[in-house]
Amino acid sequence: MSDFEDIPILQRAATPQPLPSVPISPKFPLALAMGVGILLLGGGFGATKLLGGAVPPVQTAALLPTASTPTDDTLLGHRRYKEVNRSKLVSVQGFQGSAPVAIHRGALDQYRALIKAARRDGVVLVPISGFRSERYQQELYDRQLGKLGSAESATTINAPPGYSEHHTGYAIDFGDGTKLETNTKLSFEQTPAFTWLKAYGAKYGFQMSFAKDNPDRVSYEPWHWRFVGTRDALETFYQH
């Protein structure tokens, strides 16, 4: 079964904080009370001074989510990704008659330019894997789980279904057409293809997803690159 045949933020609304109440005595003039109310809504220095410092200014920053607000869209270091719609996928030629690889059509032009530029420099970049459905990712994950015996270990090699960058169609596993024995192996970093990707991949909108010592603690994968050269692709990976 090929990947192509099997194709298929959290926004935390901040809870508004109630404004501090101001006790008003019967002898407190109505006009003055209204003036205090206006000052309180502004959270300004005047209200604090008028009431003898008893009422703190309104902390508007507390009403807004911050960059450190935790999210629930990660699992064992992997982020949640939706499967791209089939209509947004196109197939590109695999290497030497192998099955075609499906990628997001938004990456197609830059992908073609990348491949052509590498060939001009004598480098044979080949696509090994592109889009993967959640069902196919489940098969890969189960295979690693059987080999390694724990979810923590398995997910350093294969993302759980629903958490793979390959679901987006923007992730591509590259190989070197002259050194096929290095495909999806750490030895790929010693090939001309990897050296060229490191030097020129960003020029065409591609970046390596899992570098050495990455913060997600996912195993180093020199062959796994993702396209971030359009607004949609960029938001797909960085909206978190």
Secondary structure, DSSP 8 states (H G I E B T S, - for coil): --TGGG-------------------TTS-HHHHHHHHHHHHHT-HHHHHHTTT-S----GGGGS--TT---S-EETTEE------GGGEEEE--STT---EEEEGGGHHHHHHHHHHHHHTT--EEEEE----HHHHHHHHHHHHHHHSSHHHHTTTS--TT--GGGGS-EEEEEETT-GGGTTSGGGGGSHHHHHHHHHGGGGTEEESS-TT-TT-----TTEEEE--SHHHHHHHH--
